[in-house]
Amino acid sequence: MVSINDIIYRTTSSTSVTGTKTFSPNGNKQEIRVNLSFRILFLSLAAALLVSACTPAYSGKKQPVARNGVLDLRGWDFDLDGPLNLSGEWFFYWNKILRPDTCKDDYCLPASEIAVLPGRWSRHPRTGEVLPARGAASYCLTVLLNERYSRRILSLKIPEIRSASIIYVNDSLVNRDGIVACNEKDEQFGVSPAAQSFYPGVSRLTVILAISNFNYPSGGLTTPLLLGTETQITGMMKRALATDLFMFGSLMIIFLYHLTLYLLRRKEKSFLYFGLYCLLVGIFAIVSGNVSILVLIPAIPPGLVFFLFHASLYLTIPVFGRFLYWNFPGVIPLSFVRIIDPFPFVFLIIEALLPHWICSYTLNIYQIFIVLVIVVASFFLVKALIRGYEGMRVFLVGFVILIAAFANDALFYNRIILTGYFISQGLLLFILFQSFLLAYRFSKAFRSVETLTDKLALMNEDLADKVEERTEELNVALTEMESINESLITTNKSLEEASRIAERDMQMAVNVQNTIIFKDPPVSDEWDVACSSRPMAGVSGDFYDFYEIGKKLIGVGLFDVSGHGISSGLVTMIAKTQLFRLFRDFHETAFPSILNRLNRDLYRDIGEAYYFLTGLLVKFEGNTVYCLNAAHNDMLVRDSGGVKPAGEKDLAGHSGFLLGIKPEDFPYVPMSFTVQRGDILALFTDGMVESRNKSEEQFDVARIRQALTDAPRDSSRAILDHILQCFYEFIGDAEIKDDCTLIIMRRQ
């Protein structure tokens, strides 16, 4: 018997066309894209049909199975009945690697163990002992051929064993994949399915199959060897290889097509992710099943094939999730996509760090993760279908087919079922449905374009008349606009003149008020005085006055008029004049009546103007201070005990009513207290405590008290400057919306 050749092949593939988001069509360019999609689709279908049509038909005769280590094929005609599986009872030798020299007269050595192939080794056939997945075993089968086929070249189709294996037929080595050994150190796993031809020479064949497994979760032969003529077996492998490479090429064309669409329209990211999905499935197709990548790259290491197999499968899930997110906006949450994104890289890092045989288990774990992702994604997609999302019904039909193909491949990979890989066919049907969806969206867009084109044609028919009519209207409007513009120019000049007059009047009012109202504080032996007033506008509504007899300071008043601007400024001049007269006439004999008299005079003069005043009127007699309060902020006193409001121990009845509202008399009760040398008085208007910073926080009484507490005792001016610094640092760039006045008096 002579070994004829050694051919390695591989199968499994996938295909897809996306139902990506519709973008606005631009005439014939969109038609070309749709036609290209359909051409790729129908060429794929046609090629698949041609390949399937080339498969020969056989008699359908029931295949015999091996009994007690012998398979009798003397009644089997390969030409009429076709190839057959070497299935049934094989002699089983645990932890032994048989060679042809272990057989006698071309018969298998007797063995007390019989194992059924295809199948995993899990228990010892005789003792029932649990056998480890990591180990080695040999199988032996005697095949009795029809005498006619002992003189013809036959072939064995060796499936993907996922372990190291070696096969002998009689005395000849037929196939070696990896290095078979009884220990992990000497073993080297293989990845190559094969079709091997040999010349029997005799009608009785002894087939020895030795397998060692130290890299996968289970050991044994889960897919049977296939025996047939050379023409049959090599024909099967060539057809599988042609289908594999054709599907891979089709997927690469689809990948490049969608990548080009993405480069032309960067916003359409569904094109990018669907193209990447096709790329990953194409890689998966040539590194699984018949491992067709070995035809393209014969010298590729098995470890790299193993890595590409896992990486292409792992990365498919997040890429497909991104495709769903961009293809159906609002259906798949971004948070869900971000959750599944890191998982492939985590698994790949784990596989890079752990031994190869452990990595085989990670794939099973990842398949569970894939099932969970599919369940969650299906929930969102079905929810969108119920809500009537356009195109979702067509997409889900293709999606269900793709899920079914994935489920079949996952079960086949784990040898739970022995159907084969169908991800290629599932993806091809998925492409068909996505192409239909894409064509529907484009055709709908074209219908919209045609409708708009018809409307545009109707509008163009009377466009000239409308342009002439609109031109006449524009000329009339232009004439009116010129007239209005001239009127606006005249009005603007009048307003500018009025503004200059108003500014001049305002400046005059400010000058008058500064001359009459805001005089420099007096120089006194008893009191060191400093004051500051900042109007919100040019004219202030605050005013203060100091009352003297000779060089002696006997009183001070601080008042705040409601409102702002010139009108409030006029009221301040009236009120200041009246208050000066009243204080001069009654500060000794009837000090408590001054505010009632002022209230009646103000009501008489400005009552109908709806202005009112708040304020403090203070009189000094030696070390005693008397204070009248008309609904104003209390004066603060800083003495040896700290800072507190004047009259803090007895506030009841000291804060009187507003001035200028009603002509009635009100009980303005004077408050008195004693000061010592070095004590400080602080009088201020509400603009100081009600001003806000950009965070809407007020510079309230508590902040003034703190600033007064922290101020130096050197002079009233130093104290006033410190408080104002604190105030302006707190307010910052915020707008000050009221007049602010502060008076500091230090007892000398």
Steps between C-alpha positions, in 0.01 A plus 500: 500500500640842399409841655399724208453857628438716799237776457380732771175688475254695711138630499246726666411859416253780537351789310298810573345814358378769729173676540690810600343842555363668188681812387364762258529373139682689231356386168670215315774458763251336735363275223854383423551414870173305518579314176849417628355355821256284304771384257723387785204327665379311193852406392548348845174309475577384146844376598356318801242331277765404245718347770209307646395388151841340448443258787444151352199284593541144632274201555405584857590150619525462878860514615643204695658554842796332663439207733762383749780684322408386146322697226385278211480701174512211255147578394556877476549657158667841545413610147128433544453536874751781566748557782414372847589570862731268691257486790429232754698286741880553492755330720605747770843523665517756780827686557669314216625621163485212251728460198463261201751269664254439783262324259530140384427385150324829432251429781456714809640356817228365726369753746266456791356847443261607225423869441240644268612766253419774451505579870703645785697293745338562834480160674709189463290254292582204724549634851269806480781710644471871419768589246659842505458723195876560505671186384565272202327201341508287186220350292526209259257383230517224239328590172404228247478647147339382180782339304445746216592799720819342635663601171369858486624812671285579805495803729430575863333828595635589843283748690604772745618286793622796714786292640823341384427195287669242278336248263645183350342276238669162509873578503482855361478832675199676345469818706682676782357815664720633780711269717322222690639428846390357835608812690437870461866592468559298181161559338433767238137551400388538137229695324483351152212295358627300205419281200761223458520257210656150511520184294365197697653215296302252713135462590562496874602829662617564854433860599680631809403839644707640789387819676652701783321793659652747745346822365121457474217429747430155353693229319403252233356508149164679488468507118551169314768428242359487147622234252446524125672507167762765434271679257215510750697618802721753325195627313317554831797684646551714191133598496519587871819697441349683201190588704715613792723724292211634295309594814816655648556703183137612497524612861818694427325676208209588727745621764684724253172625352362607838835641608499717187145616578612593849803694372267695271243558774671502841171563680362163385689287752270202440691450171828477691380251761317277253813489284712407803244233590536347152880513534491313832257236370716456190807438718300260716392312186857419392637411845220261604363182346738409214754774597521635146750760612764226468447512123557877499784495760640144523769591757266664752567369856218301668511737798423797275210310341370430850531871592326618181219252560431636849567867422268506197224336702549721808509831311194418292260570786597862591541590131155365417362683806646827369345427161156459661547820702580713194265320261193541724540826695318502831443121507822368657613710804856634487556376856434140386753536217762645735450212744573228243791684332781399744409130532690372191820669612464360853465147362790543258725628781402202716583260215837670447591445866364147558607160358350399167285215637330738748426745219278240338260537792482879466331459162216306666461778756497762224227308319283545809578873488397503131168339588434766765586780255269351237215474753537863612540629143195300391300662779583849372437401138162338575406805708578719199294268279199537730538877482491482121865584420532510123675198345530314830281209388725423202816542707376265773427220251861510382621542859313188614656299215845628598438405866390151395818457294712618793321261739561210261871586469539535877339159555706346220822648640426331832400182309154499658360461149681380187348722233795714383566874485214705354600855593583569133152408379338685791697813428417474130127498578552783748660701217201426280259652750724799571533563125123496467474745789768724348327492159166584661647799678671625185185454291298690758753780487481499119121528513538804725750651256266441207211664686714800586623520140143515370414775745812691403408476131155647572657782700746578221217548247381827657832595663564786254162663574554464870850647475366802311218542749734467796747746340227764471399442861864528606536831314197641681630369829843647425345843443313472830816386675692802367229729635502323835881514506498877450243532779715279725806712429310815601361330810843366591650848481223629727561215743873565500436866578254406773754251637770768513261732681401223742864414568578866560203534735598181678854626549366829632275311743797289612710811554222670695440191715870457569521863606192492723463137613840333507727737687828400658459371856563761771816515708412453866688457826249239621454292183723376218263472201536335155226442247443364149198514268473320164189579291361227279435762228636852469270637771472322834189427704708486822597809697672576827560814703713601799366750754743731680498785747818687438772234478302252705329206325158448663325269256496302177223377269501226232192453283401294195231615253306235308581474129800620305599775265423872475154481661638329810786753501251789512326339797836472681556878463151578635534256789850613593394865516195422715698269729776757550242761609317258731819373669622854556167607660411192705808294580514633857132542588313236299746260338251208485251714304739584216414197286122551545536864394715388202239236410220762486709746300605233250145374457388853435773561239547159329214279623331478161834408336496166688851529636601400852812513715675277751781622719685556825521830692773507768570762770812521719506631860841435647547123512130431451362421156128543419360336186167516316432222245250533212480141367874499428785255562628525857823685563791268599715572806849361553622525858715289727237226495502464122258610225124510555195696386431816703249423773536128451371429849182704455391521136121509551342822384816661363436434128228742390286536188597614149511876441276676245230230469231618746451832680430334837739518795690185582685406818862561398653400836860614550758238592803599706829344598841609629827494305856509619817620336592275209142373445388496138159567342409369151197638311409356158213485250332183372702513176800374700328192645267409211756506216565154352793328333470279190400207721200703620640519854439823697766702677276496805523655847700202625775568245509873590530405868787262418676763288459757782635246750808431286565869418800681658441762774742755354247743355149524363641524148697175543189327638282628213757395238521150649121452495474630140782268391313203648182618330646537151697174521179319591290662223768451234381572145130484592287807434417717805131587476454752782661808652758411766598733787723424801595730792763407762531706821773434755476651853819688586 
